[in-house]
């Protein structure tokens, strides 16, 4: 995945319409797509295991709507900022200096 990012960064740096927003879209887009896959797999696994764990839960339903809504939203927001902050920092770099150091 790192090689794909480097290749995409090189092609962006060579294009005349190179902009910081393109780097932000690239990095945040890939990070959020991985997050979406993780959320879907996690929710499917959680729904599958609710029957097994229902006897262990006290004062909470096996398919508590608050848990199945708020926790994925929290994970998406944390993931967004975990992708956005380094992407913003990378967008500020001079592409020629960044590529010459590799």
C-alpha positions as CSV (number, residue, x, y, z in Angstrom):
1,X,0.0,0.0,0.0
2,X,2.9,2.3,0.7
3,X,4.2,1.7,-2.8
4,X,0.8,2.6,-4.3
5,X,0.8,5.9,-2.3
6,X,4.3,6.7,-3.5
7,X,3.4,6.0,-7.1
8,X,0.3,8.1,-6.9
9,X,2.2,10.9,-5.2
10,X,4.8,10.8,-8.0
11,X,2.1,11.0,-10.7
12,X,0.4,13.8,-8.9
13,X,3.7,15.7,-8.5
14,X,4.3,15.5,-12.3
15,X,0.9,16.6,-13.3
16,X,0.4,20.3,-14.1
17,X,-2.7,20.5,-11.9
18,X,-0.8,19.3,-8.8
19,X,-2.6,20.6,-5.7
20,X,-2.6,19.9,-2.0
21,X,-6.2,19.0,-2.2
22,X,-5.3,16.0,-4.4
23,X,-3.0,14.6,-1.8
24,X,-5.7,15.1,0.9
25,X,-8.2,13.2,-1.3
26,X,-5.8,10.4,-2.0
27,X,-4.7,9.7,1.6
28,X,-8.1,10.3,3.3
29,X,-9.9,8.4,0.6
30,X,-7.8,5.3,1.0
31,X,-7.9,5.5,4.8
32,X,-11.7,5.9,4.8
33,X,-12.2,3.0,2.4
34,X,-10.3,0.8,4.7
35,X,-12.4,2.1,7.6
36,X,-15.6,1.4,5.8
37,X,-14.5,-2.2,5.2
38,X,-13.6,-2.6,8.8
39,X,-16.9,-1.1,10.0
40,X,-18.9,-3.4,7.8
41,X,-17.0,-6.5,8.8
42,X,-17.1,-5.5,12.4
43,X,-20.9,-4.9,12.4
44,X,-21.5,-8.2,10.6
45,X,-19.4,-10.0,13.2
46,X,-21.1,-8.2,16.1
47,X,-24.5,-9.1,14.8
48,X,-23.4,-12.7,14.3
49,X,-22.0,-13.0,17.9
50,X,-25.0,-11.3,19.7
51,X,-26.8,-14.6,20.1
52,X,-23.7,-16.1,21.7
53,X,-23.0,-13.2,24.1
54,X,-26.7,-12.4,24.9
55,X,-26.5,-14.4,28.1
56,X,-23.5,-12.4,29.3
57,X,-25.0,-9.0,28.9
58,X,-26.7,-7.3,31.9
59,X,-29.1,-4.3,31.5
60,X,-28.3,-4.0,27.8
61,X,-30.0,-5.6,24.9
62,X,-28.1,-7.9,22.6
63,X,-28.7,-5.5,19.7
64,X,-28.5,-2.2,21.5
65,X,-29.2,0.5,18.9
66,X,-27.0,3.0,20.6
67,X,-24.0,0.7,20.6
68,X,-24.5,-0.3,16.9
69,X,-24.8,3.4,15.8
70,X,-22.6,5.5,18.1
71,X,-19.5,3.3,18.2
72,X,-19.1,3.0,14.4
73,X,-19.7,6.8,14.1
74,X,-17.0,7.3,16.8
75,X,-14.6,5.0,14.9
76,X,-15.2,6.8,11.6
77,X,-14.5,10.2,13.1
78,X,-11.3,9.0,14.8
79,X,-10.2,7.3,11.6
80,X,-10.9,10.5,9.6
81,X,-8.8,12.6,11.8
82,X,-6.1,9.9,11.9
83,X,-5.9,10.1,8.1
84,X,-6.5,13.8,7.7
85,X,-3.8,15.2,10.0
86,X,-0.9,13.3,8.4
87,X,-2.3,14.0,4.9
88,X,-2.5,17.7,5.7
89,X,1.1,17.6,6.8
90,X,2.1,15.8,3.6
91,X,0.2,18.3,1.5
92,X,2.4,21.1,2.8
93,X,5.6,19.3,1.7
94,X,7.5,20.4,-1.4
95,X,7.1,17.4,-3.7
96,X,10.5,17.7,-5.2
97,X,12.2,17.6,-1.8
98,X,10.0,14.8,-0.6
99,X,10.7,12.6,-3.7
100,X,14.5,13.3,-3.7
101,X,14.9,12.0,-0.1
102,X,13.5,8.5,-1.0
